[in-house]
Amino acid sequence: MDTTVLTMEWIGLALSVPVLYAAWFEYTQRNMRDAKLLAGVGAGGLLLSAAVFSL
């Protein structure tokens, strides 16, 4: 497997984790609209990274 692809996978994971943390923080502040948006983006990033890891 190409090292460039592996790097992009790890970058995707590294960006998804802070976004999910931000979603949790917004949820604790009862800002549901932003929490749902951030959770969706973070989960999408995790799913995309998982799909590329499995290829």
PEGI-V444567 format. One record per backbone hydrogen bond with DSSP energy under -1.0 kcal/mol. NH is the residue of the N-H (numbers start at 1). CO is the residue of the C=O. E is the energy in kcal/mol with one decimal. If there is no record, write none. Layout:
BEGIN
nh:NH co:CO e:E
nh:NH co:CO e:E
END
This chain:
BEGIN
nh:6 co:2 e:-1.6
nh:7 co:3 e:-2.2
nh:8 co:4 e:-2.1
nh:9 co:5 e:-2.1
nh:10 co:6 e:-2.1
nh:11 co:7 e:-2.3
nh:12 co:8 e:-2.2
nh:13 co:9 e:-2.0
nh:14 co:10 e:-2.6
nh:15 co:11 e:-1.9
nh:16 co:12 e:-1.6
nh:17 co:13 e:-1.9
nh:19 co:15 e:-1.1
nh:20 co:16 e:-2.4
nh:21 co:17 e:-2.1
nh:22 co:18 e:-2.3
nh:23 co:19 e:-2.0
nh:24 co:20 e:-2.2
nh:25 co:21 e:-2.4
nh:26 co:22 e:-2.5
nh:27 co:23 e:-2.1
nh:28 co:24 e:-2.2
nh:29 co:25 e:-1.3
nh:30 co:27 e:-1.5
nh:31 co:26 e:-2.7
nh:35 co:31 e:-2.1
nh:36 co:32 e:-2.5
nh:37 co:33 e:-1.9
nh:38 co:34 e:-2.8
nh:39 co:35 e:-2.4
nh:40 co:36 e:-2.3
nh:41 co:37 e:-2.2
nh:42 co:38 e:-2.7
nh:43 co:39 e:-2.7
nh:44 co:40 e:-2.2
nh:45 co:41 e:-2.1
nh:46 co:42 e:-2.0
nh:47 co:43 e:-2.6
nh:48 co:44 e:-2.4
nh:49 co:45 e:-2.3
nh:50 co:46 e:-2.5
nh:51 co:47 e:-2.3
nh:52 co:48 e:-2.1
nh:53 co:49 e:-2.4
nh:54 co:50 e:-1.9
END
